[in-house]
Amino acid sequence: MMTANRILRLNAVITAASAAVMIATRPYLYPLFGLSSPMWLDVAAAVFVGYAAALLVAARRCVVPRPALWAFAIGDGACFAVSIVLLLAFWSELTPTARTLIALTALVVDAFALAQYRAARVAQ
């Protein structure tokens, strides 16, 4: 079983990598999502960078506090829910590639939410 610190660090690395890919592919990515500019992807990337930083700050502690684990589990759960809502609300405007990217991201985020939830349940 992974420790809470490792779960948060891995989440931070994947979140930061996602932001980097979004920024690097911004000229090509936004049309796949039916957007007229990359602005919303830039906003999402900035949020991802901030979230990754918060994950790293929490992961640096010797023992990750239970409330932090709950907060990240809830945050990732909310991100999962938003992803599902976006898929349902904008299905016809998204390309199949965009649908796949959103669905895969939602699955990864949900896995982190579940791992953080489990870690929070056993934390003191």
JOJORA-V979818 format. One record per pair of residues at least 12 apart in sequence whose ideal C-beta (glycine too) atoms are under 6 Angstrom apart, sorted by the first residue. I is the first residue (numbers start at 0). J is the second residue. If there is no record, write none. Layout:
i=I j=J
i=I j=J
//
This chain:
i=3 j=63
i=3 j=68
i=3 j=118
i=4 j=58
i=4 j=63
i=6 j=114
i=6 j=118
i=7 j=54
i=7 j=57
i=7 j=58
i=8 j=58
i=10 j=54
i=10 j=111
i=11 j=51
i=11 j=54
i=11 j=55
i=14 j=47
i=14 j=50
i=14 j=51
i=15 j=51
i=17 j=47
i=18 j=44
i=18 j=47
i=18 j=48
i=21 j=40
i=21 j=44
i=22 j=44
i=25 j=37
i=25 j=40
i=28 j=40
i=31 j=94
i=31 j=96
i=31 j=97
i=32 j=97
i=33 j=92
i=65 j=119
i=65 j=122
i=68 j=115
i=68 j=118
i=68 j=119
i=68 j=122
i=69 j=119
i=71 j=115
i=72 j=112
i=72 j=115
i=72 j=116
i=72 j=119
i=75 j=108
i=75 j=111
i=75 j=112
i=76 j=112
i=78 j=108
i=79 j=105
i=79 j=108
i=79 j=109
i=82 j=101
i=82 j=105
i=86 j=101
//
